[in-house]
Each structure stands twice: as structure tokens, then as C-alpha cells.
């Protein structure tokens, strides 16, 4: 089963932006990529 979710990293853990349907205390493989499409940068900002 694969899911895509958006989360914020607070320096220690990832905090999901929405409720997720995963079993607690299970091990999951996570692929991380920075998302700029969720309002991270202002439209005039050019990295």
C-alpha cells in the first residue's frame, strides 16, 4: 500500500497535515522530498 501525504518536519518528527490511516507502532519506509507547491515560498521568491 502506498500513500502520499504532506507533513512538516519540526526538527525531531514529521507532523502530518491531515489525518493518516496507518497503524501505530509499525515500521514504515518513508521517501522524503521538499514540496514547494504547498505555499512554502512566496510566488516572487526564486531559490
N, C-alpha and C positions, 0 to 999 in steps of 0.2 A: 504494500500500500504506500503510495507516495502522496504527500500533501505539500502545498505551497502556503507559507504563512509569513506574515510580516511581524518583526519583533524589534525591540530596541535593546541594545546591549548597555548595561549600566556600569560596566567595568568588572562585574562579577558573574552575572547571569543574564540570559536573554529573557525579556519580558514580552510575551505575545501581545499584539494589539487587539486581538479578538479571542474569544473562547476557542480552544482547540480540543479536538476529540482524540486524545491519546491516553493510554493507560499510565497511571502514575508508577513510579519506581521501576520503570522499564528502561532498557538501554536503547537509544536511537542513534542512527547515523545522521549527521546534520551537515549540509553543504551551505556555506555562508558566502553571500555576495552583497556588496553595498548597493542599496537601492536609492537612486536619486529621483525616481519618479513619484515618491510619496511626500514631496514637499521638503526634502532635506535642504535644498539650496533654493535661494530666490531665483526667479526667472532670469534676472540680469547677471547673476553670478556665473563666471566662467572659470572652472577649476584649472 
